[in-house]
């Protein structure tokens, strides 16, 4: 699996975790540039896989547990299978308080 494939699959499984979304450098509504904004939240390295997230629900720890399980399933059997996993919540969406 290539790094691009891994990023795409990671973003895909994270979309299934209700309450988290990838932290993008600009508004996800900015569609005029052909860039994979969600993929920019994922950094793959042989030692660590770092994913920046925005929480849209509380409590955060169970969301991170589900995300970690989902990402680990994607990384199984790849060169990143043994890498450390860092899920970094960079922001809390106001919707989490609704």
N, C-alpha and C positions, 0 to 999 in steps of 0.2 A: 504494500500500500504506500502510495506517495504521501508526502506531507500535505499536499493540497486535498487529496482524498480524505485523509485523517481529519483535517480541519472541517471539511464539509460534513463528514459524518458526526463529528463532535457537535457542531452547531445544530445538526438535525436532531440529535437525541436531547440536546438542551431545550429545544422547542417543546419537547414533551413534558418537561418539568414545569408545571404550572406554578408561577410565582418567581421565576428567574428568567432573565433575558441577557444576552450578551451586551456588555458595555461597549458602545461604539464611540468613535471619536467625534462624530457629528450626529445630528438627528437622523433616525432611521427613515424619516420622510424625505430625505434628500436623495432623490432617485435619478437626478440628471447626470450623475457620474457613474460609469459602469464599474463599480467597485463592490467587492464583497465586504460590506461594512461589518456584518456579524462576524465574519472570519477574522477580522482585525483584532477581535477580543481574545484570540487563541494564539499562544506562543508555544511552539514545539521545540524542545531541546532534548538531547539524549538523557540528560540528568533530571529535567523537570518539565512538566507540562503545566503552563500557567494560563488560567482562564479568568478574565475580568468579567464580572457580572453585576447586574442591577437587580435588586430584590424588589418585587412588586407585591409581596405578601409577607406576613409574619406568622409564626416565628421562623427565623432564618436557619437555624441548625438542621431541622429535618429536610429543608429544601436542599441544603448543601449535601446532605447524606444521599439523597436521591440522585442529585447531579453527579456526585462522585461515582456511585454505582453505575450510572448510565455511561459515563465517560470511560470508566475502567473496562466496561464490556466492549466498547469500540476499540480500545487500545490493546486488548488481548491478542496475543500472537503477532504484534507489530514490534518494531524497534523501540517503541516508547512504552512497552508493556511494563517495564521495571522502573520507569522514570517516576520521580516524585510527582504528586499532583497537588497543585496549589489553586484553590478556588478563592478568588479575591472579590469580595463584594465591595465595589467602588462607590455605590450610591444606593439610596433607598428611595424608591418612587413614592410620591405622596399617596398613591392609590393603596399602599400597604396600610394606611391608617384609616381607610374608609370602613 
